[in-house]
Structure formats: structure tokens, C-alpha cells
Amino acid sequence: MKRWVDQWKITGPELERIKKEELRAMTEEEAFATARRLSRYEGDVWITQDRRDSIGLIEQQRLFGKGHRAAR
């Protein structure tokens, strides 16, 4: 376990750097396509058709938060 944690101390920051670099390089069109895909993500929750078709900021933030919590 200690070896795994030590490895992530090195790998984690590098992955974060790559993620930020990819986000900066993303075009507006790619960002909208990603937002649309995320707005359709249902996971383990029931989403009505109205909410599925919505790409509103509140809905987007809710989905990002859910994805962040799931990634932990």
C-alpha cells in the first residue's frame, strides 16, 4: 500500500497537469460536445426527459459534482 501511495504522489500531479493541458487545448465545439454528453449521463439516477435535454449551468454543475464524487 505504501508503494502505491508513493507512486501516486508522483503520478497524480502529472495526470493533473495533463488534464489541465487538455482542457486548455479544447475547442469551444469540443467543450459543448462534452457538456452535451455529460448532460445525458444517467449513472444510477433517474433523469426526466426535460433534464436529459437540458445543458443548463446548474444541471451541468450537478453532473460534474456527481462525477467528481464517483471518481474518489
C-alpha positions in Angstrom: 0.0 0.0 0.0 2.8 2.4 0.8 4.4 1.8 -2.6 1.1 2.5 -4.3 0.7 5.8 -2.3 4.2 6.8 -3.1 3.7 6.1 -6.8 0.5 8.3 -6.8 2.5 11.1 -5.2 4.5 11.2 -8.4 1.8 10.2 -10.9 -1.1 12.3 -9.5 0.4 15.7 -10.2 1.5 14.6 -13.7 -2.0 13.4 -14.5 -3.5 16.7 -13.2 -1.1 18.6 -15.4 -2.1 16.6 -18.5 -5.8 17.1 -17.7 -5.3 20.9 -17.4 -3.4 20.9 -20.6 -6.1 19.0 -22.5 -8.8 21.3 -21.1 -6.9 24.4 -22.2 -6.5 22.9 -25.7 -10.2 22.0 -26.0 -12.1 24.0 -28.6 -15.4 25.6 -27.8 -17.1 23.0 -30.0 -15.4 20.1 -28.1 -16.4 21.7 -24.8 -20.1 21.9 -25.9 -20.0 18.3 -27.2 -18.6 17.1 -23.8 -21.2 19.1 -21.9 -24.0 17.5 -24.1 -22.6 14.0 -23.4 -22.4 14.8 -19.6 -26.0 16.1 -19.6 -27.1 12.8 -21.0 -25.2 10.8 -18.3 -27.7 8.9 -16.2 -25.5 6.9 -14.0 -27.6 5.4 -11.2 -30.1 8.2 -11.0 -33.4 8.7 -12.7 -33.4 11.7 -15.1 -36.6 13.0 -16.8 -36.5 13.8 -20.5 -36.6 17.6 -19.7 -33.5 17.3 -17.6 -31.8 15.0 -20.1 -32.3 17.6 -22.8 -31.1 20.4 -20.7 -27.5 21.7 -20.7 -28.2 24.4 -18.1 -25.3 25.5 -15.8 -27.0 24.2 -12.6 -27.6 20.8 -14.2 -24.0 20.7 -15.6 -22.5 21.6 -12.2 -24.7 18.9 -10.5 -23.3 16.3 -13.0 -19.7 17.4 -12.6 -20.1 17.2 -8.9 -21.5 13.7 -9.1 -18.7 12.6 -11.4 -16.1 14.1 -9.1 -17.5 12.3 -6.1 -17.7 9.0 -8.1 -14.0 9.4 -9.1 -12.8 9.5 -5.5 
